[in-house]
Each structure stands twice: as C-alpha cells, then as structure tokens.
Amino acid sequence: MTKIKVTQVKSQIGRLQNQKRTLEALGLRKMNQTVEHEATPTIIGMVNRVKHLVSVKEI
C-alpha cells in the first residue's frame, strides 16, 4: 500500500464537531502537525472530509 503524509494547515477553531473529530481520528491535534498513514479507503475518506484543513503528500 502507498503511504501518505497528512499535515494540518488550517485551524479547527470554529469548525463543525464532525470535522474536529475527523482531525483527531487522523492523529492531528495541532497546526502544522504531520502524520503518516497507509492510503486505505477509510483514511482517504477521512482526508476527503477535511481536505480544506489539511495538505496531503504521497510518499
């Protein structure tokens, strides 16, 4: 499987509760924090829900 790096680039302040929970489920709690995940359909779906708050790079 391909790995992806997900970085939070915008704040979660003022966002909907489900978007905040999605960021936390991805392991993102602070601005500019980066996490690595396998590119599974579940992770891709989570990233698509908060694509306006994160940047994604393929490794």
C-alpha positions as CSV (number, residue, x, y, z in Angstrom):
1,M,0.0,0.0,0.0
2,T,1.0,3.6,-0.6
3,K,1.8,5.8,2.3
4,I,0.6,9.4,2.6
5,K,1.7,12.3,4.8
6,V,-1.2,14.4,6.1
7,T,-0.4,17.9,7.5
8,Q,-2.9,20.1,9.2
9,V,-2.6,23.6,7.6
10,K,-5.7,25.4,8.9
11,S,-7.1,25.7,12.4
12,Q,-10.0,23.6,13.6
13,I,-11.4,26.5,15.6
14,G,-14.9,27.3,14.5
15,R,-15.3,24.1,12.5
16,L,-18.1,21.6,12.8
17,Q,-17.8,18.9,15.5
18,N,-17.6,16.1,13.0
19,Q,-14.6,17.8,11.3
20,K,-12.8,18.2,14.6
21,R,-13.4,14.5,15.4
22,T,-12.1,13.5,12.0
23,L,-8.9,15.5,12.5
24,E,-8.4,13.9,15.9
25,A,-9.1,10.4,14.5
26,L,-6.3,11.1,11.9
27,G,-4.0,12.0,14.8
28,L,-3.9,15.7,14.1
29,R,-4.2,17.9,17.2
30,K,-2.1,21.0,16.4
31,M,-1.4,23.2,13.4
32,N,1.4,22.1,11.1
33,Q,1.5,18.6,12.7
34,T,2.2,15.8,10.3
35,V,1.2,12.2,10.5
36,E,1.8,9.2,8.2
37,H,-0.9,6.7,7.2
38,E,-1.4,3.9,4.8
39,A,-3.6,5.0,1.9
40,T,-6.6,2.8,2.7
41,P,-10.1,3.7,1.6
42,T,-11.0,4.6,5.1
43,I,-8.1,7.0,5.6
44,I,-8.7,8.5,2.1
45,G,-12.4,9.1,3.0
46,M,-11.4,10.8,6.3
47,V,-8.9,13.1,4.4
48,N,-11.6,14.0,1.8
49,R,-13.9,15.1,4.6
50,V,-11.4,17.7,5.9
51,K,-9.5,18.4,2.7
52,H,-9.9,22.1,3.2
53,L,-8.0,21.9,6.5
54,V,-5.1,19.6,5.5
55,S,-2.5,19.0,2.8
56,V,-1.6,15.5,1.6
57,K,1.6,14.3,0.1
58,E,2.2,10.8,-1.3
59,I,5.4,9.1,-0.1
